[in-house]
């Protein structure tokens, strides 16, 4: 059966010392908890190895926020999937809308990142979603379908089964706007139907699909109550331990 997951994405926030403090606080407040979901924190590259050590022995798993689309070599400033794996991180966020928008990551680049993450035994958290103009033009389904077909529907059923999807309506990220639970459920159900069409019902049923887009402690419960929403990819609200814990408690 698919997992419920609450994953934090710290983005470009927190110095190493602040990140260690936050991870330590999270570990402490979750020490006696039995969360009804997998808990993941996505940290900047420079935090990974240290944070993995900090959360060892706890329920918390660690994710990178990105990886290179090259295996190794003369790519100054890039961080490979193999390097990420060597830190002890288990997950890697790929295709976040900010990467697509600011760094012009194409379907082909993302396809290669997914391939390399899987080859290095990292579980991709693959992000998909439409911008405001596309939603207003009622093109959200076509956009999401193209993103899946462009970067992950080339995978075998076995490899696709290792991926977590995150639906992020781009118009709801950091804007305070949130898709209503009904809008989110409708899209998650559509995504699951596309997976079923491509890989069959069993693979679709086993795929965790997270909601990302201004998910916070006040709306998480309403979102997570839907049958096709398996958790959240949390931005701003993951930067404070108590806020993040409140979202975990929504399960």
ABEGO torsion letter per residue (X at the ends): XBBBBBBBBAEBBEBAAAAAAAAAAAAAAAAABBBABBBBBBBBAAAAAAAAAAABGBABBBBBABBBABABEBBBGBBBAAAAAAAGBABBBBGBAAAAAAAGBBAAAAAAAAAAAAAAGBBBBBBBEBBAAAAAAGAAAAAAAAAAAAAAAABBAAAAAABBBBBBBAAABGAGBBBBAAAAAAAAAAAAAAAAAAAEAAAAAABBBBBBGGBBAAAAAAAAABAABAEBBBBAAAABAAAAAAAAAAX
